[in-house]
Amino acid sequence: MHRSALTLPVVGLLLVSLVGCAGAPGVASATSTAEEGGGHGRIDGAAEVAEPPLGLTTIDRHGSVRHLDLLDESISELGEVRVPSRVTGDGRYLFAAGDNGVTVVDSGRWTWDHVDHFHYYRAESRILGDVPGGGVASLATTNSSTTGGTGIYFAGSGDAVLLDTEALSKGEIVERFRIETTPHDGLVVPVGSFALVTELQGGAVGSVIAYDGSGMPVPGVTGECPDARGTITTRVGAVIGCADGALLATVADGDLSLEHIPYPPGTTAAPATAFANREGRPTVAALAGGEGIWLLDTRERSWALLPAPAPLVQVTAVDDEAQHVLALAEDGRVLVLDGITGALLAETPPLVAESLSRGDGEPLLIADDQRAYLNAPTEQRLYEIDFADAARIAREFATDTTPAFVVETGR
């Protein structure tokens, strides 16, 4: 069964101004944005700014939310959320998943992608409230913070939820649908106005079913995906990892289609189960067990397997002109790799060795077009790394909390 269009009350609403927009350098007023922006991702009450309002939004082990402005290095206290087991971000929102629900935090900073140019916005930050559900949820987002949907699957209760992302931008939590399924380690993957939901076959995840925004199945659109794990959205479409390759979901002229991208014949490497890249780029990276690094080019529909120069815990594809791939090694070093050969180009000292050995939070390596960012919970540091300049530590920020989870916001 399904239930659609549920508006949840905004719980614990907290409005915190990150930067006063009126009269600030490089900031257009909300009025002028409304007159000149032409709807390019603008939201009422937001101000258009001249450059990406980049920041690192963190949640510590006790649920305290902070924002580090990467432009002026100021720090804002955003409030308290449930103590999370997992945090996912989409460049604007943070989704903090605990044992019985997900708390949504709006950083108030985002970039609107118009393909050939961008618009940048800043608004008040707010803790929007909670989405209830049983068990720690998995999250799937798109590259838009003002349109489409956000997928939440609660493994404990089996609830598959699609949030209305446009409603989030207005300070409301609206469920476009909530579908009751057999509990499993599942996914809800938004694709345009649709969503894919994993389905059990013989006790294991074996396929995905497409639903429209009201929670009704889309006739004839299903895809085989044994042991579906891991998802990411690129400029091309949404990717879901499968035991035998990946599913690529795309929307053209309002129609949803699924395409299977198999692994190269004869491969023995472990399948990809978690993907990462510079947001929106077509190529994504994933660990191939201990055998190397998978690169999936969603534009070319092709896989490549790179050797790993050391045991790794994370990888991400920058997908720039130099085809950089970044990796976090088990000993805490950040490695810069050649995305064609896998050769080691540069490395940092061990930055998060203690965090990795203690399991104190989740160090996350994030790539954008110019820098990489890494949180070090136990070391109480946030690092900015210039990966194109011999992995130089460009900036290091000391914290008086343990930044257990981090999301780069404003991009």
N, C-alpha and C positions, 0 to 999 in steps of 0.2 A: 504494500500500500504506500501511498505518498501523501504528503501534506505540503502545500505550496503557499508562498507569499505570507509567511509569518513574520511579523514585526516584533522583535523582542525589545523590552524596555532597556534604555540606556542606563546601565548600572554603574554607579560610582563615577559619573561623568566628571572629568577633571580637565579644565581648560587652562593651558599654560602657554603663555606667549613666548615663543623661542626668541624672536627679535621683534622689536616694535617696528612695524612696517611703515607707518606714516612718516614721511620725510627722511627715511633712512637712505643712505647712499645706494644707488643702483636699484632701488625698489620702486616699482610703479604702484600707484594706489589701486585699490580694488575697483574704483569707479573707472579709471582710465583703462584698466584691464578689460572691463566689461565692454567698453566702447571700442577698443582696438583689437582685442584678442580674437574676435570672431569665433568664439567657442572652442578654441584650440586647447582643450583640456582644462579650461577655466572652470572653477567652482566658485559660487557666490561666497564672498568673504575672504577669498584668497587674493594675494598680490602677486603679480608677475614680476620676476626678478631678472637681472641681466645675465646671470651665470648660474650654473647648477648649484643649488644650495646643499652641497654634499655634507654629510655628517655620519658619525657612527653612533647608532642607538644601541645601548646595551641593557641587559637585564642580569642582575647578579643572583647569587644563590638564594637570596631571601626575597626575591621578587621586586627589588627596587629598579626603577627604570630611569636611565640617564641618557642625555644626548650630548655628544661632543661635536661642536660645529667645526668642521675642517677648514673653514675660511678664516674665522677669527679666533679659533681655539677656545671659545667660551664653552662652559658646561651648564646644562639645564637639568634640574630635577623634574622628572615628569610624573612621578607618583609611584604607586605600588600595585602589583598584579599578583595573581596566584603564583606560587612557586612552580616554575615550569620544569618539565622533563625534556621538552623539545621546543625550539623557537624557529619559526619560518618567517621570512620577509619577502616582500615584492618590490622593494625600493621606496615604499612609502609606509606600508603597514607592517606591524609585527604581530604574529599570531603565536601566543604563548600557550602551549598545550600542557595541561596537567592531567591528573587522574580522572577528573570528572567534568572536563570542559575546556574550552579555549577562550582566552581573554584577548581581545583585539585592541591594539594600541595604534593610534594614528600619529605618526611623527610630524605631520603637517608640512612635509617637504616632498616634492615630486617633480619629475620631468615628463613632459608630454611629447611623445615621439611622432613626428609628422613625416617620417621616412627621410625626406631630404633636408629637414631642419627640425629644431626642437624648441619647445617653450618650457620655461622653468617657473615654478610656483612655490609660494610659502604661505602657510596659514598657521592658525593656532594648533598646537598639539593637543591631543585629548586621549583619554582612556575610554574607549567606546562602551565596553561591557563584555558580557560573556555569551558564548554559545554552548549550551549544555550538551553533555553526551557521556557515555561510559567508556572508560579506558583512555589511554593516551592517543590522541588523534594524529593522523597523517594529514599534511596540508599540500595543496597544489595551487599555485598561483599562475597568473599570466603576466605579460609585460605592461599591462595597463592598470593604473591605479584609480581610474575614473569610470571604466566601462567593463562589461563582461561579468565574469563570476570568479569566485574563489571556492575551491573544493575542499571539503573536510570529511574524512572518514574516521569514525570512532570504532576501533577494533573491538572494544569490550561490548558495546551495545549493538553494533552492526548498523548504526545510523549513517546513511550517506547524505551529506548536506551540501547544497550549493548556495553560497551567499551571493547576494547582489552587491557587486563592488561599487556600482554607482551610488547605491544607498549608503555604503560606508563613507563615501566622500561627503555625504550630507549629514554625517553623524548618526546614522541609523543602522541597526543590524537587522537585515531583512533576509529571511531564508526563502530563496526562490523555490526550493523543494527540500523535503526531508523524506528519504526513502528507507524503509526498514528492510534490511537484508540479513542473511545469516552471518553472524559475527566472524570476521577473519582479518588477517593483516591486509587490508584493502586500500583502494585509492578512489578518489573522485577527481577527475581531471577535466578542468574547464577548457573548452575549445570554442571560441566565438560565443554564440548564444546557446551552445550545447554543452553536454558534459558526458564523459565516459566513466562508468562505474564498473569495478571489477566484480567477477562472478565466480563462485565456486563450481568446480566440476569434479565429482568424485572425491571431495574432501580437500582439494587444493585449488588455488586460483588457476583458472584455465582460459578465461576469456574476459572481454569487456563488452558492456552493452551501452549503447548511446541513448541519452535522454534529451528531450528538449527542455527549455527553461521552466516549463510547468511541471516537470517530473514525469512526463509521458514518454514511453519508449519510442525511438525513431524507427519506423518500420524498415527492416532489411539492413540495418547498420549494426553489425556486431563484428568482433575481431577475435581470432584465436590469439591468446597471449599466455602461454604456460608460465607459471610462477612469476606473474607480473610484479615487478618491484622497481621503484624509482621512476621519477618523471621530471620533466623540465619543458618549458616553452621557449622556443626560438622564434626568430623572425619568420621562419617557414611554417611552423606548426607546433603541436604538442607531441612530445616523445614519451613513450612508456617502455621501460626495459622488460624484455621477456627472456626466457631461458634460451630461446633459439634466435634472438636478435632484438629487434625493436619494432614497435608500432609507431607510425607517424600519422597523426590526425590533422587534417587540413580542412578549411572551409573555403569554398569558391562559389560565388553567386548564390549564397545562402544554403548550399548543399554541403553536408559533412561527408568526408571520405576517409577511409583507413587504408594504410599501405604498410605491408610487412617488409622490413629491411633485414634480411638474414645475415648472420655472421659469415665471414669468408669460409668457403669449403675447407674442411679438414682442420679447422681451428680446434685447439684443445684448451684454450685459455678460459678462465671462469667468466661467466656472463656479467655484464654491467648491472649494478643494482642501485647506483646513486650517481647522478650526473651534475656537472657544474660547468659554468662558462661565464664569460663577460656578457652581461645581460643583453639578450636580443640577438646575439651573433649566431650564425647557422651551425657552427661546429661546437660540439660539447665533448667533455672528457669524463672518463670514469675509470676506476680501478678494474683491472682484469685479474682479480685475485692477487696472487704473488708473482704472476707471470708478466706483468707490464701494465700498460695504459691503453685503454680503448679510446679512440677518437671517432666520433660519429659526425659526418658531414651531412646535415639534413637537407642541404640544397642538392648535393650530388647523390644522396641516398647511398652512401658508402661508408664502410668501416676501415680503420687502420689500427694496427697494433704496434705500439712503441715499446722498446725495452725500458725497464726501470733501472736507474743507476744505483738505487738503494731501496730497502724496504720502505713502503709508503703507506700513509694513512688517508691522504686526500690528494685529489688532482683537480685542476680547473683549466679550461682552455681560454686563452686571451683572444685567439683568433684575429691577431693584428697582422700587419704586413710581414712581420718577421716570424709569424706562426709560433709565437711563444706558448709554451705550456708550463704552468706553475704546479709545483707539488710540495706537499708537506711530508717530510720524512719522519720515520718513527723516532729518530733521535732529536726531533724538534727543529731541524733546519728547514728553511724554505729553499727549494731548488728551482732554477730557471732552466728549462729544457728546450731544445730545438724540436718543434712540432713535426718536422719531417723525418729526422733521424733518431730522435730521442737523446741526442748528445747533451751532456751537462754543460751549460754555458756559464752559469754563475751560481753561487750559493751564499746564504747567510750563515752566521754562527747559529748554534742551537738556541732558539729563542723561546721555545715552549717545552723544553725537555721535562721540566718538573710537572707541568700541567698534564702532559701526556702520560707520564709515569704514575701520577696519582689519580688520574681520572677526575680531576677537580674542574668540572665544567667541560665545555666543548670548544677547544680552539678551532676556529673556522678561517680558512684562507679565502679571501674575496678578491676578485680581479675586476678592475675597470680599465678604461683605455690608457691610463697613464700610470696608475699606481696599484699596488696590492695592499691589502689590510689584513691584519692578523691579531686576534685577541689572545692574551696570555692570562688566564684566570688566576692560577697560583702565583705567577710572577707579578700580578697586578700591573699589567702593561697593555697598551694598545700600540701596534707598530704600523707605520706606513713605509712601504718598501718600493723603491724605484727599480722595478725588475729589468728595465731596459738599460740601466746604468750599473751593471755588474752586481745587481741585487743590493744596492746601497740602501741602508736604513735612512730614509729621508727625514722621518720624525718619529719620536718615541714619546708616548704620553703615559705618565705614571698615574695610577688611580688609587684611591683609598678604599675601594671595594674589589670584589672578585668579579670581573666582567665575564661571567660564565657563558653568556650568549651575546652575539653581536650581529647587527644587520647594517649594511651600508644603505643610508636613506638619502633621498634627494636626487636619485639617478633614475 
